[in-house]
Amino acid sequence: MEIFHFNLCRILPFIASAIAIRVAYVFYWTGKPLKPSASKSLRTLIILGSGGHTAEMLSIVNILQKDRLAPRFYVAAATDNMSLQKARILEESLIQQGENNTAGKKIEDSQFMQIYRSREVGQSYITSIWTTLVAISHALWLVFVMRPQVIICNGPGTCIPLCAVAFLFKVVGFSWSSIFYVESIARVRKFSLSGLLLYKLHLADRIFVQWPKLQKEYPRTIYVGRLM
């Protein structure tokens, strides 16, 4: 037992150093341009929120280079019954317009999924501990299955477990996702909680804001003007 304890004490610093080096590597490459891919399309996860978040996100999707970002996986909270329906309507309209991706696959290959919420509006913080653990477990499974190369989100709390898991997968070398966060147009001077977490923890590759005052407050963001 003493020999085992001695060996463990000698190994742990090397493990800690290896993890620190890997995390530093991920932080260094996070935000760098996407590496050229053999395939011309990128698996894209689009995270929807309720109400205005979904309207903004679908407006953004509508102006993106959709043949480059395919197939697309739409994810919304399990209690959100409208967002995925609106996403389906958008994708159906793209099919009617005859838009295909560069690989020759129909846009109808897009998938629509739901994820448990970390915390419902008005839910107590004590009970949210359990629901947060459930949401993280569900996020682990979804990201494992999808292995998105690009993640696009704009503020709903649903995006935090998914982005955190995607970053974790970067660290362990399982998959690499570039995370692009677009702050809601409603945020003029201060970030939403989701935006603040992604900014402070350096989880997002790019953070876009729609107001110059917000960019001055958070200098690592990119001001793009109003997108709607």
BAFI-3210 file (N, C-alpha, C; in Angstrom, 3 decimals, decimal comma, padded with zeros to 6 digits):
// residues 228
n [1|2|3|4|5|6|7|8|9|10|11|12|13|14|15|16|17|18|19|20|21|22|23|24|25|26|27|28|29|30|31|32|33|34|35|36|37|38|39|40|41|42|43|44|45|46|47|48|49|50|51|52|53|54|55|56|57|58|59|60|61|62|63|64|65|66|67|68|69|70|71|72|73|74|75|76|77|78|79|80|81|82|83|84|85|86|87|88|89|90|91|92|93|94|95|96|97|98|99|100|101|102|103|104|105|106|107|108|109|110|111|112|113|114|115|116|117|118|119|120|121|122|123|124|125|126|127|128|129|130|131|132|133|134|135|136|137|138|139|140|141|142|143|144|145|146|147|148|149|150|151|152|153|154|155|156|157|158|159|160|161|162|163|164|165|166|167|168|169|170|171|172|173|174|175|176|177|178|179|180|181|182|183|184|185|186|187|188|189|190|191|192|193|194|195|196|197|198|199|200|201|202|203|204|205|206|207|208|209|210|211|212|213|214|215|216|217|218|219|220|221|222|223|224|225|226|227|228]
n.u [000,829|001,963|003,894|002,274|000,995|003,196|004,023|001,746|001,796|003,976|003,165|000,883|001,608|002,657|000,429|-001,266|000,246|000,198|-002,528|-002,825|-001,178|-002,555|-005,007|-004,087|-003,224|-005,663|-006,965|-005,250|-005,658|-008,356|-010,580|-008,994|-008,846|-010,959|-009,696|-008,738|-010,948|-011,432|-013,951|-016,429|-018,494|-019,732|-020,610|-023,193|-024,320|-027,158|-028,396|-031,411|-033,480|-036,311|-039,029|-037,926|-035,220|-035,203|-036,363|-034,391|-032,201|-033,033|-033,254|-030,587|-029,596|-030,841|-029,379|-026,928|-024,224|-025,507|-024,972|-022,444|-022,636|-023,681|-024,673|-027,413|-028,087|-030,679|-031,315|-033,422|-034,914|-036,510|-039,007|-039,818|-041,986|-042,342|-040,075|-038,578|-040,495|-040,686|-038,132|-038,263|-040,111|-038,580|-036,511|-038,009|-038,864|-036,463|-035,931|-037,967|-037,075|-035,073|-032,475|-029,399|-026,782|-023,157|-022,279|-024,160|-026,350|-029,707|-031,257|-033,145|-031,988|-031,418|-031,662|-033,761|-033,809|-034,313|-033,435|-032,935|-033,734|-031,462|-032,384|-035,584|-037,700|-038,221|-037,656|-036,335|-033,012|-031,886|-033,245|-032,523|-029,998|-030,046|-031,456|-029,668|-027,497|-028,721|-029,209|-026,579|-025,673|-027,363|-026,529|-023,927|-024,437|-025,795|-023,894|-021,894|-023,119|-023,715|-021,309|-020,537|-019,004|-019,226|-020,755|-023,527|-024,935|-027,140|-027,757|-029,765|-030,109|-029,870|-027,732|-025,369|-024,672|-024,247|-022,206|-020,200|-019,732|-018,876|-016,477|-015,111|-014,819|-013,035|-010,752|-010,168|-009,652|-011,527|-013,339|-013,574|-015,003|-015,998|-017,096|-019,554|-020,880|-023,645|-024,629|-027,764|-029,858|-031,190|-029,472|-027,736|-025,806|-024,851|-023,831|-025,830|-026,423|-025,564|-023,892|-021,960|-020,788|-019,655|-017,868|-016,167|-015,109|-013,795|-014,813|-016,007|-015,248|-015,648|-017,287|-020,034|-021,416|-024,176|-024,269|-022,365|-021,652|-021,645|-019,529|-017,415|-017,488|-016,822|-014,056|-013,037|-014,958|-016,756|-017,976|-020,806|-022,971|-026,553|-028,371|-030,903]
n.v [-001,208|001,227|001,522|001,775|004,171|005,855|005,725|006,778|009,391|010,280|010,080|011,672|014,505|014,537|013,809|015,960|018,010|017,249|017,524|020,282|021,283|020,353|021,732|024,355|024,240|023,881|026,281|028,020|027,417|027,792|029,905|030,330|030,277|027,940|024,736|023,546|021,262|017,909|017,306|019,444|020,446|021,233|019,709|021,038|022,435|023,983|026,007|026,605|029,045|030,028|032,065|035,295|034,612|032,373|033,481|035,361|033,624|031,981|033,891|034,506|032,019|031,939|033,653|032,545|030,683|028,096|025,709|025,185|024,752|022,019|018,659|020,107|020,378|020,957|022,074|022,317|023,340|020,866|021,601|023,458|023,977|025,239|026,216|024,249|023,560|025,903|025,893|023,656|024,557|026,544|024,977|023,412|025,366|025,988|023,645|023,722|025,845|024,667|024,388|022,837|021,082|021,167|018,582|017,292|016,380|016,500|019,263|018,370|016,479|017,558|017,548|017,418|018,065|017,663|018,920|018,509|021,125|023,122|024,719|025,737|028,596|030,373|028,162|026,657|027,115|024,996|022,643|022,857|021,906|019,123|018,987|020,313|018,551|016,448|017,712|018,180|015,552|014,736|016,523|015,607|013,168|014,022|015,677|013,816|012,059|013,730|015,092|017,812|020,121|022,783|025,116|027,091|029,667|031,819|032,841|031,468|029,686|027,004|026,587|026,523|023,999|022,404|023,765|023,680|020,926|020,423|021,863|020,391|017,976|018,847|019,185|016,575|015,450|014,185|015,264|018,217|021,286|024,357|027,187|029,582|032,488|034,590|037,498|038,527|040,966|042,480|043,004|045,646|047,064|045,301|041,898|038,924|036,265|033,833|034,697|036,068|034,001|032,387|034,225|034,962|032,474|031,777|030,008|030,201|030,467|032,693|035,694|037,552|040,808|043,123|045,770|048,750|049,776|047,567|046,137|047,782|047,482|044,833|043,898|041,706|040,858|040,871|043,416|043,488|044,867|045,383|042,421|041,841]
n.w [000,000|000,797|-001,195|-003,421|-002,779|-002,801|-005,487|-006,698|-005,771|-007,165|-009,786|-010,078|-010,296|-012,914|-014,414|-013,834|-014,982|-017,676|-018,239|-017,807|-019,850|-022,089|-021,818|-022,069|-024,697|-026,038|-025,358|-026,692|-029,424|-029,660|-031,228|-033,394|-037,035|-038,797|-039,540|-042,792|-044,295|-045,444|-046,324|-047,688|-046,240|-042,962|-039,955|-038,112|-035,132|-033,967|-031,550|-030,026|-028,411|-026,427|-027,712|-028,486|-028,806|-030,512|-032,825|-033,542|-033,955|-036,101|-038,059|-038,361|-039,240|-041,675|-043,276|-043,471|-045,011|-046,149|-047,538|-046,768|-044,060|-043,070|-042,386|-040,467|-037,037|-034,966|-031,718|-028,918|-025,783|-023,712|-022,817|-024,594|-027,008|-029,417|-030,801|-032,292|-034,113|-035,623|-036,688|-038,319|-040,210|-041,436|-042,586|-044,323|-046,087|-047,276|-048,642|-050,515|-051,958|-053,264|-052,317|-051,877|-050,139|-050,379|-050,567|-051,923|-050,568|-049,440|-047,779|-046,092|-044,547|-042,123|-038,540|-035,607|-032,220|-028,653|-025,391|-021,889|-019,618|-017,672|-015,636|-014,839|-015,358|-012,398|-010,849|-007,883|-006,583|-005,236|-006,072|-008,681|-008,865|-009,235|-011,693|-013,315|-013,368|-014,715|-017,173|-018,035|-018,335|-020,384|-022,350|-022,751|-024,026|-026,366|-027,707|-028,041|-029,840|-032,045|-032,640|-033,404|-035,676|-035,793|-033,639|-033,051|-031,221|-029,265|-026,724|-024,997|-021,865|-022,272|-023,926|-022,459|-021,035|-023,349|-024,757|-022,814|-022,605|-025,231|-025,193|-023,258|-024,634|-026,547|-024,966|-024,083|-026,479|-028,038|-029,930|-032,032|-031,735|-033,085|-031,499|-031,874|-030,714|-030,623|-029,299|-027,979|-029,562|-027,763|-025,740|-024,834|-023,280|-021,335|-020,930|-021,376|-018,975|-020,055|-022,160|-020,661|-019,169|-021,204|-022,231|-020,026|-019,314|-021,559|-023,494|-025,976|-029,466|-031,072|-030,247|-030,968|-031,053|-031,133|-030,637|-030,368|-027,838|-026,202|-027,211|-026,499|-023,768|-023,498|-024,743|-026,202|-027,892|-031,071|-033,001|-034,976|-035,840|-036,299|-036,754|-037,438]
ca.u [000,000|002,848|004,525|001,239|000,805|004,390|003,962|000,652|002,260|004,921|002,482|-000,119|002,094|002,781|-000,935|-001,736|000,982|-000,305|-003,848|-002,623|-000,636|-003,635|-005,955|-003,428|-003,248|-007,032|-007,207|-004,470|-006,247|-009,730|-010,659|-008,240|-009,680|-011,200|-008,739|-009,342|-011,497|-011,570|-015,327|-016,692|-019,554|-019,405|-021,748|-023,479|-025,318|-027,804|-029,112|-032,546|-034,127|-037,722|-039,399|-037,059|-033,969|-035,417|-036,571|-033,086|-031,341|-033,485|-032,870|-029,156|-029,440|-031,355|-028,398|-025,664|-023,888|-026,087|-024,354|-021,212|-023,008|-024,630|-026,071|-027,676|-028,790|-031,342|-031,599|-034,182|-035,260|-037,583|-040,291|-040,059|-042,740|-042,508|-038,840|-038,243|-041,502|-040,288|-036,941|-038,716|-040,722|-037,480|-035,836|-038,919|-038,851|-035,200|-036,099|-038,817|-036,258|-034,134|-031,109|-028,703|-025,449|-022,099|-022,077|-025,250|-027,411|-030,806|-031,334|-034,054|-031,188|-031,344|-032,313|-034,347|-033,693|-034,611|-032,552|-033,492|-033,274|-030,723|-033,225|-036,782|-037,986|-038,854|-037,257|-035,424|-031,632|-031,578|-033,732|-031,874|-028,747|-030,337|-031,812|-028,445|-026,750|-029,432|-028,974|-025,199|-025,616|-028,042|-025,650|-022,831|-024,915|-026,114|-022,667|-021,218|-023,785|-023,648|-019,935|-020,612|-017,781|-019,578|-021,891|-023,999|-025,943|-027,362|-028,191|-030,555|-029,323|-029,696|-026,468|-024,213|-024,215|-023,772|-020,908|-019,236|-019,392|-018,081|-015,133|-014,511|-014,421|-011,805|-009,640|-009,821|-009,276|-012,545|-013,808|-013,260|-016,124|-015,808|-018,313|-019,823|-021,963|-024,177|-025,428|-029,078|-029,958|-031,754|-028,378|-027,098|-024,634|-024,379|-024,063|-026,712|-025,634|-024,917|-022,794|-020,920|-020,081|-018,832|-016,807|-015,234|-014,462|-013,104|-015,298|-016,434|-014,208|-015,978|-018,506|-020,476|-022,395|-024,901|-024,243|-020,978|-021,415|-021,362|-018,185|-016,478|-017,487|-016,183|-013,211|-012,732|-016,091|-016,696|-019,178|-021,256|-024,169|-027,819|-028,543|-032,337]
ca.v [000,000|002,391|001,650|002,301|005,577|006,580|005,823|007,680|010,755|010,646|010,131|012,736|015,766|014,396|013,847|017,347|018,800|016,886|018,144|021,726|021,543|020,147|022,840|025,527|024,024|024,136|027,720|028,691|027,204|028,278|031,215|030,330|029,883|026,517|024,047|023,013|019,924|017,143|017,515|020,867|020,850|021,080|019,369|022,275|022,414|025,285|025,938|027,524|029,404|030,328|033,439|036,135|033,924|031,543|034,366|035,885|032,563|031,552|034,972|034,327|030,827|032,227|034,397|031,817|029,876|026,846|024,533|024,965|024,309|020,928|018,769|020,970|019,774|021,964|021,605|023,249|022,784|019,864|022,246|024,452|023,265|026,042|026,538|023,241|023,647|027,020|025,472|022,747|025,379|027,170|023,970|023,026|026,445|025,873|022,519|024,198|026,739|023,824|024,542|021,617|021,344|020,877|017,141|016,759|015,876|017,436|019,937|017,625|015,658|018,238|016,831|018,288|017,359|018,409|018,673|018,940|022,432|023,141|025,369|026,376|029,916|030,283|026,960|026,934|026,772|023,681|021,593|022,998|021,134|017,837|019,174|020,687|017,305|015,724|018,443|017,944|014,171|014,714|017,239|014,689|012,204|014,687|016,095|012,574|011,515|014,670|015,514|018,999|020,858|024,186|025,331|028,477|029,916|033,259|033,321|030,677|028,913|025,663|026,476|026,395|022,603|021,905|024,376|023,178|019,557|020,520|022,281|019,236|017,029|019,391|018,946|015,147|015,045|013,344|015,982|019,646|022,125|025,800|027,745|030,968|033,011|035,884|038,049|039,022|042,394|043,133|043,315|046,846|047,442|044,199|040,555|037,980|035,347|032,865|035,385|036,378|032,756|031,995|035,222|034,875|031,161|031,610|028,788|030,470|030,881|034,054|036,242|038,695|041,680|043,930|047,171|049,182|049,959|046,249|045,768|048,566|046,904|043,513|044,134|040,504|040,564|041,434|044,168|043,202|045,628|044,685|041,291|041,685]
ca.w [000,000|000,850|-002,514|-004,308|-002,426|-003,249|-006,958|-007,035|-005,506|-008,204|-011,073|-010,116|-010,880|-014,367|-014,960|-013,725|-015,969|-019,002|-018,383|-017,929|-021,189|-023,060|-021,688|-022,654|-026,154|-026,497|-025,258|-027,725|-030,739|-029,679|-031,859|-034,644|-038,180|-038,963|-040,397|-044,017|-044,125|-046,681|-046,748|-047,833|-045,327|-041,551|-039,093|-037,379|-034,069|-033,793|-030,271|-030,040|-027,156|-026,641|-028,042|-029,294|-029,121|-031,699|-033,972|-033,928|-034,459|-037,421|-038,982|-038,604|-040,072|-043,017|-044,066|-043,475|-046,187|-045,674|-048,132|-046,008|-042,710|-043,247|-041,965|-039,333|-035,910|-034,144|-030,363|-028,078|-024,477|-023,760|-022,544|-025,648|-028,044|-030,626|-031,512|-033,288|-035,172|-036,485|-037,424|-039,388|-041,257|-042,165|-043,400|-045,404|-047,077|-048,005|-049,562|-051,610|-052,785|-054,006|-051,826|-051,472|-049,637|-051,343|-050,679|-052,722|-049,720|-049,267|-046,491|-045,235|-043,654|-040,835|-037,444|-034,586|-030,948|-027,436|-024,271|-020,610|-019,139|-016,409|-014,622|-015,357|-014,802|-011,097|-010,129|-006,779|-006,880|-004,655|-006,975|-009,987|-008,849|-009,864|-013,102|-014,020|-013,593|-015,777|-018,425|-018,454|-018,824|-021,676|-023,274|-023,069|-025,014|-027,627|-028,384|-028,425|-031,027|-033,164|-032,907|-034,283|-035,968|-035,556|-032,740|-033,121|-030,181|-029,078|-025,418|-024,053|-020,904|-022,818|-024,653|-021,576|-020,919|-024,639|-025,038|-021,834|-023,003|-026,462|-024,800|-022,589|-025,679|-027,128|-024,035|-024,051|-027,815|-028,675|-031,119|-031,969|-032,167|-033,015|-030,904|-032,254|-029,891|-031,054|-028,202|-028,388|-029,861|-026,585|-024,830|-025,360|-022,485|-020,502|-021,429|-020,704|-018,144|-020,946|-022,827|-019,681|-018,845|-022,345|-022,360|-018,910|-019,302|-022,847|-024,125|-027,350|-030,406|-031,462|-029,644|-031,766|-030,395|-032,104|-030,221|-030,120|-026,405|-025,627|-027,638|-025,692|-022,424|-023,584|-025,930|-026,996|-028,774|-032,427|-033,298|-036,339|-036,158|-036,129|-037,663|-037,731]
c.u [000,864|003,522|003,540|001,029|001,976|004,364|002,883|001,070|003,243|004,230|001,550|000,405|002,241|001,413|-001,466|-001,047|000,468|-001,661|-003,711|-002,099|-001,727|-004,648|-005,369|-003,429|-004,630|-007,344|-006,454|-005,146|-007,706|-009,762|-009,869|-009,154|-009,826|-010,172|-009,440|-009,780|-011,619|-012,978|-015,608|-017,772|-019,165|-020,668|-021,974|-024,604|-025,843|-028,694|-030,181|-033,024|-035,578|-037,906|-038,417|-035,745|-034,106|-035,598|-035,244|-032,227|-031,751|-033,212|-031,396|-028,916|-029,826|-030,338|-027,045|-025,452|-024,282|-025,487|-023,040|-021,512|-024,088|-023,929|-026,205|-028,505|-029,374|-031,676|-032,331|-034,497|-036,471|-038,952|-040,654|-040,714|-042,799|-041,234|-038,501|-039,244|-041,140|-039,053|-037,309|-039,329|-039,641|-036,806|-036,712|-038,944|-037,570|-035,259|-036,912|-038,051|-035,192|-032,705|-030,573|-027,359|-024,414|-021,864|-023,190|-026,382|-028,484|-030,783|-032,275|-033,306|-031,031|-032,145|-032,735|-034,418|-034,060|-033,647|-033,216|-032,923|-032,475|-031,595|-034,396|-036,957|-038,728|-038,459|-036,252|-034,013|-031,256|-032,012|-033,059|-030,537|-028,946|-030,633|-030,604|-027,605|-027,386|-029,162|-027,560|-025,041|-026,237|-027,176|-024,466|-023,243|-025,154|-024,855|-021,867|-021,800|-023,572|-022,219|-019,915|-019,242|-017,977|-020,788|-022,255|-025,088|-026,052|-028,020|-028,992|-029,659|-029,052|-028,329|-025,280|-023,775|-023,639|-022,396|-019,831|-018,787|-018,531|-016,650|-014,402|-014,020|-013,180|-010,599|-009,210|-009,472|-010,284|-013,065|-013,503|-014,418|-015,738|-017,135|-018,430|-021,065|-022,364|-025,061|-026,708|-029,054|-030,526|-030,674|-027,549|-025,799|-024,038|-024,717|-025,216|-025,818|-024,889|-023,707|-021,633|-020,105|-019,149|-017,645|-015,744|-014,454|-013,716|-013,536|-015,631|-015,247|-014,406|-017,271|-018,845|-021,517|-022,985|-024,952|-022,801|-020,669|-021,051|-019,950|-017,128|-016,368|-016,735|-015,313|-012,881|-013,889|-015,902|-018,041|-019,568|-022,473|-025,421|-028,001|-030,005|-032,908]
c.v [001,259|002,629|002,254|003,782|006,410|006,782|006,800|009,128|011,225|010,837|011,325|014,052|015,701|014,448|015,273|018,231|018,530|017,531|019,647|022,091|021,399|021,292|024,109|025,434|024,351|025,616|028,473|028,589|027,622|029,699|031,322|029,902|028,377|025,920|023,545|021,575|019,234|017,276|019,011|021,354|020,501|020,751|020,525|022,084|023,825|025,194|027,023|027,810|029,723|031,786|034,138|035,474|033,104|032,399|034,929|034,800|032,120|032,626|034,863|033,138|031,124|032,949|033,693|031,081|028,429|025,598|024,200|024,377|023,237|019,604|019,649|020,230|020,903|021,363|022,702|022,559|021,867|020,482|023,306|023,745|024,002|026,188|025,536|023,249|024,766|026,658|024,530|023,526|026,047|026,166|023,516|024,094|026,397|024,731|022,962|025,139|025,973|023,946|023,194|021,996|020,862|019,393|016,490|016,196|016,929|018,048|019,191|016,647|016,318|017,479|017,808|017,515|018,274|018,005|019,172|020,301|022,268|023,701|026,035|027,749|029,749|029,065|027,318|026,468|025,396|022,567|021,671|022,264|019,804|018,006|019,598|019,459|016,482|016,380|018,196|016,523|014,053|015,411|016,370|013,714|012,855|015,080|014,875|012,018|012,425|014,986|016,740|019,627|022,353|024,224|026,814|028,664|031,417|033,610|032,431|029,870|027,495|025,499|026,190|024,941|022,064|022,475|023,873|021,765|019,574|020,931|021,139|018,217|017,519|019,009|017,483|014,616|014,181|013,968|017,464|020,437|023,592|026,433|029,227|031,441|034,397|036,420|038,672|040,533|043,177|043,544|044,464|047,172|046,284|042,864|039,873|037,046|034,341|033,487|035,669|035,137|032,340|032,947|035,042|033,565|030,855|030,326|028,995|030,904|032,326|034,462|037,522|039,499|042,623|045,409|047,587|049,368|048,642|045,802|046,534|048,003|045,576|043,492|042,887|040,092|041,236|042,129|043,944|044,022|044,788|043,614|041,066|043,019]
c.w [000,000|-000,499|-003,504|-004,058|-002,927|-004,765|-007,408|-006,844|-006,578|-009,558|-011,181|-010,672|-012,393|-015,038|-014,953|-014,761|-017,383|-019,265|-018,588|-019,320|-022,238|-023,015|-022,303|-024,175|-026,714|-026,450|-026,370|-029,090|-030,827|-030,227|-033,140|-035,796|-038,279|-039,903|-041,650|-043,810|-045,474|-047,230|-046,767|-046,885|-043,893|-040,767|-038,123|-036,377|-033,864|-032,552|-030,231|-028,623|-027,444|-027,056|-028,952|-029,675|-030,402|-032,937|-034,468|-034,574|-035,858|-038,470|-039,339|-039,533|-041,511|-043,897|-044,116|-044,791|-045,878|-046,315|-047,437|-044,634|-042,806|-042,959|-040,717|-038,284|-035,060|-032,784|-029,597|-026,760|-024,584|-023,533|-023,583|-026,835|-029,378|-031,459|-032,607|-034,448|-036,147|-037,303|-038,571|-040,548|-042,101|-043,095|-044,567|-046,489|-047,902|-049,016|-050,776|-052,538|-053,556|-053,562|-051,374|-050,869|-050,641|-051,525|-051,474|-051,905|-049,551|-047,873|-045,548|-044,344|-042,284|-039,787|-036,367|-033,273|-029,788|-026,327|-022,997|-020,222|-017,848|-015,285|-015,303|-014,711|-013,475|-010,283|-009,036|-007,137|-006,329|-005,594|-008,341|-010,036|-009,568|-011,354|-013,933|-014,330|-014,714|-017,130|-018,945|-019,000|-020,208|-022,734|-023,694|-024,171|-026,370|-028,400|-028,838|-029,722|-032,243|-033,606|-033,828|-034,493|-035,748|-034,627|-032,812|-032,067|-029,947|-027,753|-024,509|-023,120|-021,367|-023,464|-023,741|-021,394|-022,226|-024,977|-024,079|-022,199|-024,268|-026,139|-024,102|-023,604|-026,426|-026,263|-024,058|-025,438|-028,537|-029,960|-030,930|-032,557|-032,040|-032,594|-031,261|-031,500|-030,382|-029,933|-028,738|-028,617|-028,676|-025,589|-025,412|-024,626|-021,691|-021,142|-020,701|-019,876|-019,020|-021,637|-021,889|-019,336|-019,985|-022,524|-021,279|-018,913|-020,603|-023,567|-025,599|-028,211|-030,843|-030,762|-030,397|-030,990|-031,434|-031,745|-029,897|-028,635|-025,738|-026,001|-026,832|-024,286|-022,400|-024,845|-026,755|-027,900|-030,129|-032,692|-034,755|-036,737|-035,996|-037,197|-038,022|-038,202]
res [m|e|i|f|h|f|n|l|c|r|i|l|p|f|i|a|s|a|i|a|i|r|v|a|y|v|f|y|w|t|g|k|p|l|k|p|s|a|s|k|s|l|r|t|l|i|i|l|g|s|g|g|h|t|a|e|m|l|s|i|v|n|i|l|q|k|d|r|l|a|p|r|f|y|v|a|a|a|t|d|n|m|s|l|q|k|a|r|i|l|e|e|s|l|i|q|q|g|e|n|n|t|a|g|k|k|i|e|d|s|q|f|m|q|i|y|r|s|r|e|v|g|q|s|y|i|t|s|i|w|t|t|l|v|a|i|s|h|a|l|w|l|v|f|v|m|r|p|q|v|i|i|c|n|g|p|g|t|c|i|p|l|c|a|v|a|f|l|f|k|v|v|g|f|s|w|s|s|i|f|y|v|e|s|i|a|r|v|r|k|f|s|l|s|g|l|l|l|y|k|l|h|l|a|d|r|i|f|v|q|w|p|k|l|q|k|e|y|p|r|t|i|y|v|g|r|l|m]
***
